[in-house]
Amino acid sequence: MAKDFYATRSTAWWKVAVAMIGSCLSGVTFVSVPGMVGSVGFGYLQMCVGFFLGYLIIAFVLTPLYFRLNVVSVYEYLEQRFGVASHKTGAWFFFLSKMLGASVRLFLMIATLQLLVAGPAGIPFWATLLVVMLLEWLYTVRGGVKAVIGLDIVKTLSMLVAVILCLVLIAREVGAPDTSLMRVFYFDDVNHPQFFWKQLVGGLFTVVATTGMDQDMMQRTLACRSVGDSQKNLIVSVVLQIVTITLFLLLGVYLYQFAALHGIQAKGDALFPAVAWSGLLPASGLVATLFIVGLVMAGFPAGGSALTSLTTSFTIDILGGKDSRRSWIHTGMAVLMTVCILVFNALNNTSVIDAVYRLASYTYGPILGLFSFGLCCKAPVRDKWVPMAAVAAPLLCLVLDLNSVRWFNGYHFSYEILLMNAVFTIIGLCCLIRKK
């Protein structure tokens, strides 16, 4: 059991590259990326440019570091660089972000299944939830990281087949794509959330923080046999991810055109489900089936990989690597995630979901700041005060975010709030530098 929940560095790089496409795309992506075309066109590709640059940093800076230090959890680096308090600070920020984020993603997948399939069949929400979480627990507790990578490969292939077939079927009905919905670059208004440099910088630092400094994502890369294999995996993976995202955006164009032709009023996240289940397509049964298969395969493995990484991080980082408790911890993570999903369902408020996603830009900021300071500055710090600096940074960012329109002439923070969060953390660490 000792190695079930973390990488053993024995997996072929191309398998990990294919798996990482699926691991970076969730059920939220499956419905949200096509839906965003109506408001921002192909503007999401600006962020993808940042993703590519961020993957270069992960491949050639962070990955060699993790292999050289031979770490099980990426947050072990923080203890080697700063001390125990810094190690646990990074682990707790990861735990909070991953637990809430994974719970929201699973909730949205289960809620959609409940609305379209389980509810009409008379199955209550709690029963659907228990079945999904039991399956999540079973396949991860039996197979660990290898099961996660294996299912991510199946997930990737299933999503690609689903989106390509849906594209072909809907394009036959609609015809040529509407190029007015395909705008990529936004350079004209610096206050606009889609302004190019905001998206590029946000994409770069978001992917460095949420992939390169995330135990869930890096345990896949650390499953490769060598540094070189991991680097090949990362570069190939990000290119394939951008291609896949482009397919989802193109699908969004066709979905909006189809909806306009047939008087379907849905937009945003509701667009794809509405078209798939409208019964207006020639192969409506096939499209509806593809939508359900794609949604499940997009959402289900994400929950399993989150459970595995939470178990690894909690065991190694917070409890100090006590393997005898690992199975119980894994079960506890599944129970806690189930409780979170039940709470989201009881609140039944989309603003809560938006708040959780917004929270991610705050919880990953201190992690990005800790790693960046550790890599760029060799000065020692007063480790016991690091948690205070890490907590203060998100609070300062929250003050800025709430007052940015009034203080900065109408400026709205977007994903760059993550970078500001990291900068405040670095400033706090500079104040804690210990003289030799």
Residue, then its C-alpha position, 0 to 999 in steps of 0.5 A: m500500500a505504501k506506494d499505491f498513492y504516489a508515482t513510482r517513475s515507471t510509466a511511459w512518457w507518451k501515456v502520461a502525456v495523453a493522460m494529462i490532457g484529460s486531467c487538465l479538462s473537467g466536466v466544467t470544461f466540457v460545458s463551460v468552454p463551448g458556452m463562453v464563445g457567446s461572450v468572449g469568442f476564442g479569447y480563451l486561446q490568449m490564456c492558452v499562450g500563457f499555458f504553453l509558456g508556463y509548461l516550459i517553466i514546469a518542464f525545464v525548471l521545476t521538473p528537474l528540481y523534483f527529480r533531483l530532490n527525489v520527493v514524493s510530495v512536491y511540498e517536501y521541497l518547501e521543508q528542505r528549503f525553508g523548514v517544517a512550517s513552510h512545508k505544512t503551509g504549502a500543504w494546507f493551502f493545497f488541501l483547501s483548494k483541491m478539496l473545494g475545487a474537486s468537490v465543486r467539479l464533481f457536484l456540477m457533474i452529478a447535478t447535470l446527471q441528476l437533472l438529465v438522467a437520474g432525476p427523471a428515473g426517480i433516483p434521489f440526488w444523495a443516491t447518485l452521489l453515493v454511487v459516484m463516490l463509492l466508485e471513485w473510492l474503489y478504483t483509486v484505493r485499488g489502483g492508486v496513481k496507475a489507475v488514475i493515469g489509466l482512466d485519464i487516458v480513457k477519459t481523454l480518448s472518450m472526450l475527443v471522440a465525443v467532441i469530434l462526433c458532436l462537431v461533425l453532426i452539428a456542423r452538418e446541420v448548421g453549415a459554415p462556422d460564424t467567424s464573428l464568434m471566433r475573435v481571438f485577441y483583445f488589445d483595445d481595452v486594458n480594463h477588460p478582463q479579456f485584455f491580451w496581456k492579462q490573459l497571457v500573464g494569468g495563464l502563465f502563472t496559473v498553470v505554473a501554480t496549479t500544475g507545476m506546484d500542485q501535487d495532483m498534477m505533478q504526481r503524473t509527471l513524476a510517474c515518468r522514468s526520467v527528467g527527459d521523459s517528463q519534459k517530453n510529456l509536458i511539451v506534447s501534453v500542452v500542445l495537445q491540450i491547446v488543440t483539444i480546447t480549440l475543438f471545444l471552442l469550435l463546437g461552441v460556435y456551432l452550438y450557438q448557430f444551431a441554437a439561433l436557428h431553432g430558437i433555443q434560448a440557452k447560453g453559457d454553461a446551459l447551451f451544450p446540455a440544451v442542444a444535446w437534449s433538445g431532440l432537434l438534431p437528426a441523430s439526437g439520441l447519439v448526441a445526447t449519449l455522447f454528451i453524457v459519456g463525455l461529461v462523465m469521462a470528463g468529471f469522474p477521473a478528476g475526482g479520483s485523481a483529487l482523492t489520490s493526491l489529497t491522500t498523498s499530501f495529507t499523509i506525507d506533508i501533514l502527518g509526516g508519512k505514516d503509511s499505516r494510516r493511508s487507507w483510512i485517510h483515503t476513506g476520510m478524504a472521500v467522506l469529506m468530499t461527499v459532505c462538501i458536495l452535499v453542502f453545495n447541493a443544499l445551498n443550490n447557489t451558483s454564486v457559491i460555486d463562483a466563489v470557490y473557483r475564485l478562491a483558487s486564485y487566492t489559495y494557489g498564490p501563496i504556494l506560487g510565492l513560496f516556490s518562486f522565492g525559494l528558487c530565486c533567492k537563497a537567503p534563509v527565512r524565519d520559518k515559524w513566521v512563514p504561515m502568517a506571511a502566506v495568510a496575509a497575502p490573500l487578505l491583502c489581495l482581497v482588499l485590492d480586488l474589492n476596491s480596484v474599480r474605485w482605486f484604479n480608475g475602473y480596473h478589474f482584476s482577472y487571473e492576474i490576482l494570482l500573481m499579485n497574491a504571489v508577489f505579496t507572499i514574496i514581500g512577506l518572505c523578504c521581511l522574514i529573511r534571517k541574517k546569517 
